[in-house]
Amino acid sequence: MGELISIEGEQVTLLIEGREYIFPVSRFSAPDRAYLQNWQKEERCGVCRKKVGVEKMQAGERVFHSKCFSCLVCERPFLDRQPIRRDEWGGMVHSEHFRHAHSCGSCGRLFSAKRAKLEQIYADGRVSCLVCLRESVNDVATLDAVAKRVRGGMAELGLPTPVGPLTMRLVDQKTLNQEVERVHGRGSLRGLTLTTFRTVTGGPKAGTSFIHQVWVLAGLPVVECVSVLAHEFGHVWLNENFIDMSPPSVEGFCNLLSMHALNKDTSKLADILRKNLAMSEDRVYGRGFREMDKKLQKLGWPGLIRDLSTRRVPLSKRAR
């Protein structure tokens, strides 16, 4: 069933093929739950999760092996009351050495800058831990597979595939930021949707046609790429339907789709990304998400989509 990492409340974390996944205790059989109870009774190191013996270090409520209770940068043990910086994966560094550590741009895992491999440092300045690097999306074939997964989740909600052709492009952060600035966007984004449309009146070719470009930051782990594509495909649907809403409502709806996609993933990274979405203080992306989530809880997905569909504004009535 994978390597047991931790048990916190009703959640069990397992290490499966190098990635941590979170499962509810209720998912396990009775014999497995008995094993979990016995495992939890034993004192275990807060880093490696193996049993500790007589020689141990205490830090707050956690205990550690002496060799594990050390800085990722200098590899020396922490002394009593030394300031420490931690990540969500058990990694720790002396506060004074934090500037010599990298924090993964996707999962936040700390690692030594000095011992990092060349491929962990992207040309645009971003950094990745080895776990996220192993699952990074760097080619169109993988991106297409992720997109297929995302479209399946959107179809469950009643959102159709785009009418117009859609192309996807993997880009670095600098290129993405330049395009965001060109279209008067804001922030250092991880995805961008560009939609152009053409309307023909009269004749056999009357109607509106669309062309969509979705730009995605290269090198994201699959889980994060799923979240980004779900968000951008939300923009595609809104654009094709000419839904007229405020920026917080637009981005909030698209973040709802990201959350829906992340809810299908039991990895710890997906859990971190969900928390980031829910707790963001950004006035557009964070607060917009929480406002739209309130509507979702009240209306459900079918009701929310129907409500948004009533906000279509015909081209003839749009401000010129």
C-alpha positions in Angstrom: 0.0 0.0 0.0 3.0 2.3 -0.2 5.3 3.5 2.5 3.5 5.0 5.5 4.6 8.6 6.2 2.3 10.1 8.7 -1.1 9.8 10.4 -2.7 13.1 11.4 -6.3 13.0 12.6 -8.3 11.0 10.1 -5.8 11.5 7.3 -3.1 9.0 6.3 -0.1 10.0 4.1 1.6 7.3 2.0 4.7 7.6 -0.2 3.9 6.0 -3.6 6.5 6.1 -6.4 8.2 9.1 -4.8 5.1 11.3 -4.4 3.1 11.7 -1.1 -0.6 11.0 -1.2 -3.3 11.6 1.4 -6.1 9.2 2.1 -8.9 9.1 4.7 -8.6 6.4 7.4 -12.0 5.2 6.4 -10.7 4.0 3.1 -8.6 1.3 4.7 -9.7 -2.2 5.7 -10.1 -3.2 9.3 -6.8 -5.1 9.4 -5.0 -2.1 7.9 -6.7 0.3 10.4 -5.4 -1.9 13.2 -1.9 -1.6 11.7 -2.2 2.1 11.4 -3.2 2.4 15.1 -0.2 0.3 16.2 2.1 2.4 13.9 0.8 5.6 15.4 1.6 4.5 19.0 5.3 4.3 18.3 7.5 7.4 18.6 8.7 8.3 15.1 11.2 10.8 13.6 9.6 14.0 12.3 11.8 13.8 9.2 12.3 10.1 8.1 9.3 8.8 10.0 11.2 5.7 11.2 11.1 4.7 14.9 13.3 6.6 17.3 15.2 5.0 20.1 16.9 6.4 23.3 19.1 8.8 21.4 16.6 11.4 20.1 16.1 15.1 19.8 12.9 16.9 21.0 11.5 20.0 19.3 8.1 21.0 20.5 5.8 18.1 20.2 8.0 16.3 17.7 11.0 14.0 18.2 13.8 13.3 15.7 16.8 11.1 15.2 19.9 13.1 16.0 21.2 12.8 12.5 17.9 13.8 11.0 17.5 16.9 13.1 20.0 18.9 11.0 20.2 21.7 8.5 19.7 20.9 4.8 22.3 23.5 4.0 25.2 23.0 6.5 24.2 19.5 7.6 24.9 20.4 11.2 22.4 19.6 14.0 20.2 22.3 15.4 21.1 23.5 18.8 18.7 24.5 21.6 16.6 27.5 20.7 18.3 28.1 17.3 15.8 29.7 14.8 14.7 27.3 12.2 12.8 27.6 8.9 10.7 24.6 7.9 8.7 23.4 4.9 5.6 21.2 4.7 7.7 18.1 3.8 9.9 17.8 6.9 12.8 19.8 5.6 14.5 22.3 7.9 17.3 24.9 7.7 18.9 27.3 10.1 17.2 30.6 9.6 20.6 32.2 8.9 21.1 29.6 6.1 17.8 30.1 4.4 19.3 32.4 1.8 21.5 29.4 0.8 18.5 27.2 0.2 16.0 26.9 -2.7 12.3 26.6 -2.2 10.5 24.6 -5.0 8.3 26.9 -7.0 5.5 24.3 -7.1 5.5 22.4 -3.8 7.6 24.6 -1.5 10.1 21.9 -0.6 13.4 23.2 0.6 16.7 21.9 -0.7 20.4 23.1 -0.7 21.3 25.5 -3.4 24.9 24.2 -3.4 23.9 20.6 -4.0 21.1 21.3 -6.5 21.5 19.7 -9.9 21.7 21.9 -13.0 18.3 20.8 -14.3 16.7 22.0 -11.1 17.4 25.6 -12.0 15.4 26.8 -15.0 16.7 29.5 -17.4 14.0 31.9 -16.3 15.1 31.7 -12.6 12.6 29.3 -11.3 13.7 26.3 -9.2 12.2 22.8 -8.8 12.7 20.0 -6.3 13.6 16.6 -7.8 10.1 15.2 -7.1 8.3 17.9 -9.1 11.1 17.9 -11.7 10.5 14.2 -12.4 6.8 14.9 -13.1 7.3 18.2 -15.0 5.4 18.9 -18.2 7.9 20.0 -20.9 6.5 18.6 -24.2 3.3 19.0 -26.1 2.4 15.3 -26.0 2.3 15.3 -22.2 0.4 18.6 -22.2 -2.2 17.1 -24.6 -2.6 14.2 -22.2 -3.1 16.6 -19.3 -5.6 18.6 -21.4 -7.6 15.4 -22.1 -7.8 14.7 -18.4 -9.0 18.2 -17.7 -11.6 18.2 -20.4 -13.1 15.0 -19.0 -13.6 16.8 -15.6 -15.2 19.8 -17.3 -17.6 17.6 -19.3 -18.8 16.1 -16.0 -19.9 19.6 -15.0 -21.8 20.2 -18.3 -19.2 22.5 -19.9 -18.7 21.6 -23.6 -15.5 21.5 -25.6 -14.7 24.7 -27.3 -16.4 25.5 -30.6 -13.3 27.1 -32.1 -9.9 25.6 -32.6 -7.6 25.7 -29.5 -3.8 25.5 -29.6 -1.6 25.2 -26.5 2.0 26.4 -26.1 4.6 25.8 -23.4 6.6 28.9 -22.5 9.0 30.2 -19.9 8.1 32.7 -17.2 9.7 35.7 -19.0 7.8 35.0 -22.3 4.6 34.6 -20.3 5.1 37.8 -18.3 5.8 39.8 -21.5 2.5 38.5 -23.1 0.6 39.2 -19.9 1.9 42.8 -19.9 1.1 43.2 -23.6 -2.5 42.4 -23.1 -2.6 44.6 -19.9 -2.9 41.7 -17.5 -1.5 41.6 -14.0 0.7 39.4 -11.9 3.2 36.7 -12.6 0.8 34.1 -14.0 1.3 30.4 -14.8 -1.2 30.4 -17.7 -2.8 32.8 -20.2 -5.7 32.5 -22.6 -5.9 34.6 -25.8 -9.1 34.5 -27.7 -9.8 36.2 -31.0 -13.2 36.1 -32.7 -14.7 37.1 -36.0 -18.3 37.8 -36.8 -19.9 37.6 -40.2 -23.4 39.0 -40.8 -25.6 37.8 -43.6 -24.9 35.0 -46.2 -24.2 31.4 -45.7 -21.1 32.0 -43.5 -23.0 34.2 -41.0 -22.0 33.7 -37.4 -19.1 34.1 -35.0 -15.9 32.0 -35.1 -13.3 31.7 -32.4 -9.6 31.0 -32.2 -8.0 30.2 -28.8 -4.4 30.1 -27.7 -3.6 28.8 -24.3 -0.1 29.5 -23.0 1.1 27.4 -20.1 4.3 27.8 -18.0 6.7 25.0 -19.0 8.1 22.7 -16.3 5.1 22.5 -13.9 4.5 19.1 -12.3 1.4 17.4 -13.8 -0.8 18.1 -10.8 -0.2 21.9 -11.0 -0.5 21.8 -14.8 -3.9 20.2 -14.4 -4.9 23.1 -12.2 -3.6 25.7 -14.6 -5.3 24.2 -17.6 -8.6 23.9 -15.8 -8.4 27.6 -15.0 -7.5 28.6 -18.6 -10.2 26.3 -20.2 -12.7 28.2 -17.9 -11.6 31.4 -19.7 -12.2 29.7 -23.0 -15.8 28.8 -22.1 -16.5 32.3 -20.8 -15.0 33.9 -23.9 -17.0 31.8 -26.3 -20.2 32.6 -24.5 -19.4 36.3 -24.1 -20.1 36.1 -20.3 -19.9 39.6 -18.9 -18.6 39.7 -15.3 -16.2 41.6 -13.1 -12.5 40.4 -13.0 -12.9 38.9 -9.5 -16.0 36.9 -10.7 -14.2 35.8 -13.9 -11.0 34.6 -12.1 -13.0 33.2 -9.2 -15.1 31.0 -11.5 -11.9 29.8 -13.3 -10.4 29.0 -9.9 -13.5 27.0 -9.1 -12.6 24.8 -12.1 -9.0 24.5 -10.8 -10.4 23.4 -7.4 -12.7 20.9 -9.0 -9.8 19.4 -11.0 -7.5 19.3 -7.9 -10.2 17.6 -5.8 -9.8 14.5 -8.0 -6.1 14.2 -6.9 -5.2 12.7 -3.6 -1.5 13.8 -3.6 -0.1 16.1 -0.9 0.9 18.6 -3.6 -2.8 18.8 -4.7 -3.7 19.4 -1.1 -1.2 22.3 -0.9 -2.5 23.8 -4.1 -6.0 23.6 -2.9 -5.1 25.4 0.3 -3.3 28.1 -1.7 -6.4 28.7 -3.8 -8.7 28.8 -0.7 -6.5 31.0 1.4 -5.2 33.5 -1.3 -5.6 37.1 -0.2 -5.3 38.4 -3.8 -8.3 40.7 -4.2 -9.1 39.2 -7.7 -8.0 35.6 -7.6 -8.5 34.9 -3.9 -11.5 36.9 -2.9 -13.1 36.3 -6.3 -12.8 32.5 -5.7 -14.4 32.7 -2.3 -17.3 34.7 -3.6 -17.9 32.4 -6.5 -17.5 29.4 -4.1 -20.4 30.8 -2.0 -22.6 30.8 -5.1 -21.5 27.3 -6.0 -22.5 26.0 -2.5 -25.9 27.6 -3.0 -26.6 26.7 -6.6 -24.5 23.6 -7.3 -22.7 23.3 -10.6 -25.7 23.1 -12.9 -27.3 26.1 -11.3 -24.1 28.1 -11.3 -23.6 27.4 -15.0 -27.2 28.4 -15.8 -26.8 31.6 -13.8 -23.6 32.5 -15.7 -25.2 31.7 -19.0 -27.8 34.4 -18.3 -25.0 36.9 -18.3 -24.3 36.6 -22.0 -24.0 40.1 -23.6 -24.6 40.1 -27.4 -21.9 41.9 -29.4 -24.5 44.4 -30.6 -25.0 45.6 -26.9 -21.3 45.7 -25.9 -19.6 49.0 -25.4 -17.5 50.1 -28.4 
